[in-house]
Amino acid sequence: MDLQIITPDKELFKGQAKRVSVPGVDGSMGFLDHHAPLITVLKAGEVKVLLPDNRTESFTLKGGVVEVNNNKVIVLAE
């Protein structure tokens, strides 16, 4: 799936991901290919990304919003 992680200052990540985990306000959430559409608020924590080559990257955020739609995940982070 396509993943974008964007802050007000810059784009932290843009590329393909096998799995994305985010810190939702009601608990951690994970997204795989073809996840159902969703928009939700995020709390402070780490976004963990499993890349196609099975490496993992993490990004710390103070909060934000995530949108999942049409096999694309967009994280608008603070």
N, C-alpha and C positions, 0 to 999 in steps of 0.2 A: 504494500500500500504506500501511497505518497504521504510524507510527513513534512510539516512545516512547524517550526517553533520560532515565534516572533516576539520580541520585546519592543517597547517604544523606541529604543535606541538602535537595535540591529536585529538581523535574522541570525538566530543561533544555529539552526539546522534546517536543511532542505535536502530531501532525498528519499530513498526507499527504506522501508522498515518491515520486518517480519512481525514484530510485536511492539506495542507501546503501552506502558503502564504510567498512570497519572494519579496524583493525590486528590481525589474528589473530596468534597466537604462531608460526604456520608461514608467515606472509606475509599480505599485504593480501587482503581478500575483498570482493566486491561482491554486492549483492542487488538483483534487479529483481522486478517483480510475479510472484507465483505461484512463488517459489523453493521448492525442496524443504525440508522441515523440517530444522532444524539447531540444535544447541546447541554453543557452543565458547567457549574462553577467549580474552580479548583482552590484548594487551600495551599498554604506553604508546604513545600516538600520537594521531592525529586521526581522528574520525568525520566523514566528508564526506557531505553530504546534498544531492541535487539535488531541488529543490522543483518542484511542478507548473507554476509560472510560469517555470521554467528558471533561477531564481536558485540560488546555491549557498551553503550555510551549513556551517561547520565547528565542531567541539567538541573540545577537547583533553581527553584522559583519561589516567589513570595506570595503567589496566588495568581489567579487569572481565569480564563475560560477555555474550554475545549469544544470543538465542533467536529463531529464525525459524519461524513456524508459521501456517498459515491466512491468508497474505498480511498478516501482522503481524510487525514487527520490534521487539523489546524489547532495549534496551541497558541493562544494569545496570552503571554506571560507578563507578570509585573516584575 
